[in-house]
Amino acid sequence: VKSLQLRDAATRSAKAGDHLDSVLVPVEPQFATIGGVISERSPVPVSDTLQVQILVFDTEVPLMRGAQLMCYLHTETLTATLVRLEKLIVKGEAQERRPKCLVKGNNAIVWLQLNEKVCVEPKSAGAAVTPLSRFVLRDRG
């Protein structure tokens, strides 16, 4: 990164959610895309299978294994398949039996299979959830 600008003023740093203009050297403009990652670490960890905790807000039909969903993660719009219902969480405690389906108000840990690999950073135990670790799943668009 050659330079960064925040609100038309040069800056050395930014925080999550800030919109920056940047000059990248030696990256060609055609290789800098939405959803791309700039990192000192090579290779950047990617995955197409994620274990996530979800809260079901409103759904016409119960969510079951095999359900096709739209996943909005950062700037990406992906197709996700619910491949495994791992645990149902009731009052902060994980239940021993795996759920067969999820309905409105359920909080659960599930496995998602995405249609392409995305850059993810594993959450360590006890770490706080950050705004950049959130995503949205939608059924039927």
C-alpha positions as CSV (number, residue, x, y, z in Angstrom):
1,V,0.0,0.0,0.0
2,K,1.6,3.2,-1.1
3,S,-0.9,5.6,0.5
4,L,-4.3,5.8,2.2
5,Q,-6.9,8.5,2.2
6,L,-9.8,8.9,4.6
7,R,-12.3,11.7,3.7
8,D,-9.9,13.2,1.2
9,A,-7.1,13.5,3.9
10,A,-4.0,11.3,4.1
11,T,-4.1,8.8,7.0
12,R,-1.8,6.0,8.3
13,S,-4.6,3.8,9.8
14,A,-8.3,3.1,9.8
15,K,-10.8,1.1,11.8
16,A,-13.4,-1.4,10.7
17,G,-16.2,0.3,8.7
18,D,-14.1,3.2,7.5
19,H,-14.2,3.8,3.7
20,L,-10.7,4.4,2.3
21,D,-9.1,5.3,-1.0
22,S,-5.9,3.5,-1.5
23,V,-3.0,3.4,-3.9
24,L,-1.6,-0.1,-4.3
25,V,1.8,-0.8,-5.8
26,P,2.5,-3.2,-7.7
27,V,-1.2,-4.3,-7.9
28,E,-2.8,-3.8,-11.3
29,P,-6.3,-2.3,-11.1
30,Q,-7.9,-5.3,-12.8
31,F,-6.7,-7.6,-10.0
32,A,-8.1,-5.4,-7.2
33,T,-11.7,-6.6,-6.9
34,I,-14.6,-6.3,-4.5
35,G,-14.2,-8.9,-1.8
36,G,-10.4,-9.1,-2.4
37,V,-8.0,-9.3,0.4
38,I,-4.8,-7.3,0.9
39,S,-2.5,-9.1,3.4
40,E,1.1,-9.5,4.4
41,R,0.4,-13.2,5.1
42,S,0.5,-15.5,2.2
43,P,-1.6,-17.5,1.5
44,V,-4.7,-16.0,3.2
45,P,-6.8,-18.6,4.9
46,V,-9.9,-19.5,2.9
47,S,-12.7,-22.0,3.2
48,D,-16.0,-23.0,1.6
49,T,-17.3,-24.9,4.7
50,L,-18.1,-22.9,7.8
51,Q,-19.3,-23.8,11.3
52,V,-21.5,-20.8,12.4
53,Q,-23.9,-19.9,15.2
54,I,-27.2,-18.6,13.8
55,L,-30.4,-17.1,15.2
56,V,-33.5,-17.7,13.2
57,F,-35.7,-14.6,13.0
58,D,-38.6,-15.4,10.7
59,T,-39.1,-18.3,8.3
60,E,-42.2,-19.6,6.6
61,V,-41.0,-23.2,6.6
62,P,-38.6,-24.8,9.1
63,L,-34.9,-24.8,8.1
64,M,-33.7,-28.4,7.6
65,R,-30.5,-30.0,6.3
66,G,-30.1,-29.4,2.6
67,A,-31.8,-26.0,2.7
68,Q,-30.5,-23.6,0.0
69,L,-29.9,-20.0,1.4
70,M,-28.4,-16.8,0.2
71,C,-25.4,-15.8,2.3
72,Y,-24.4,-12.1,2.5
73,L,-20.8,-12.0,3.9
74,H,-19.0,-8.6,3.8
75,T,-19.4,-7.5,0.2
76,E,-20.0,-11.1,-1.2
77,T,-23.3,-12.6,-2.1
78,L,-23.0,-16.4,-2.1
79,T,-25.2,-19.5,-2.2
80,A,-25.1,-21.5,1.0
81,T,-26.4,-25.0,1.8
82,L,-27.2,-26.0,5.3
83,V,-25.3,-29.3,5.5
84,R,-25.5,-30.1,9.2
85,L,-27.5,-29.0,12.3
86,E,-24.9,-29.4,15.0
87,K,-26.4,-28.1,18.3
88,L,-29.5,-26.3,19.5
89,I,-28.7,-23.6,22.1
90,V,-31.3,-23.0,24.8
91,K,-30.7,-20.3,27.4
92,G,-27.0,-20.2,26.6
93,E,-26.5,-24.0,27.0
94,A,-25.9,-26.4,24.1
95,Q,-28.4,-29.3,24.0
96,E,-27.0,-32.9,23.7
97,R,-29.4,-33.9,21.0
98,R,-29.0,-32.6,17.5
99,P,-32.1,-30.7,16.1
100,K,-34.0,-32.0,13.1
101,C,-35.1,-28.5,12.0
102,L,-34.9,-24.9,13.1
103,V,-37.9,-22.6,13.5
104,K,-38.4,-18.9,14.5
105,G,-36.5,-18.0,17.7
106,N,-34.1,-21.0,17.6
107,N,-30.4,-20.3,18.2
108,A,-28.1,-23.1,16.8
109,I,-24.7,-24.0,15.7
110,V,-24.7,-25.3,12.1
111,W,-22.4,-26.1,9.2
112,L,-22.7,-24.2,5.9
113,Q,-21.3,-25.2,2.5
114,L,-20.7,-22.1,0.3
115,N,-20.6,-22.1,-3.5
116,E,-17.1,-20.6,-3.4
117,K,-14.2,-20.1,-1.0
118,V,-14.1,-17.0,1.1
119,C,-11.5,-15.4,3.3
120,V,-12.3,-16.2,6.9
121,E,-10.4,-15.8,10.2
122,P,-11.2,-18.6,12.8
123,K,-12.7,-17.2,16.0
124,S,-10.7,-18.3,19.1
125,A,-12.6,-19.5,22.1
126,G,-13.8,-16.7,24.3
127,A,-13.1,-14.0,21.7
128,A,-15.7,-11.3,21.2
129,V,-17.8,-11.2,18.1
130,T,-16.8,-8.3,15.9
131,P,-19.0,-6.6,13.3
132,L,-16.9,-8.0,10.5
133,S,-17.6,-11.6,11.7
134,R,-21.3,-11.2,11.1
135,F,-23.2,-12.4,8.0
136,V,-26.8,-12.7,6.9
137,L,-28.6,-15.8,5.6
138,R,-31.8,-15.3,3.7
139,D,-34.3,-17.9,2.5
140,R,-36.0,-17.2,-0.8
141,G,-34.0,-14.0,-1.7
